[in-house]
């Protein structure tokens, strides 16, 4: 129980200029069975930030996201540039998308999005006492509106499905869990 799978071979079958890679692996399971077409999907790693102001409000964005295909609430975040440290990416993304800056950062955790396919690594952060540092300038595809919500409202909105992206829901849950364990 709990043994690693052995990769016998791997072949890249698709790659695009946005860092999406699909590969087909031949893997051997611990019981000796061989799977000849175990597909892997790789996307760039990303950061998600649960940022609170000095007044305790959570910085949220209301924007269209094409994955869930709707306007929804999100937390600040984005892709990690090649060679960029996840913590630096989190600081950059928070500043770009919200205009906020913080000197109080906590890594909430680093997680794989797909248990067997990997897909991407999600780095979740909490930024406390965030303050306005500049005008937001994300350069993203989406139009976004910055909203400041109470932590209670964020939890309610998450329960209502307003935060449909799993890394955002996880960051909200972990930030609120860390609040309870540190009180």
Buried (B, 14 or more C-beta within 10 A) or exposed (E): EEEEEEEEEEEEEEEEEEEEBBBBBBBBEEEEEEEEEBEBBBBBBBBBBBBBBEEEBBBBBBBEBEEEEEBBBBBBBBBBEEEBEBBEBBBBBBBBBBBBBBEEBBEBEEBEBEEEBEBBBBBBBBBBBBEEEEEBEBEEEBEBEBBBBEBEBBBEBBEEEBBBBEBBBBBBBBBBEBEEEEE
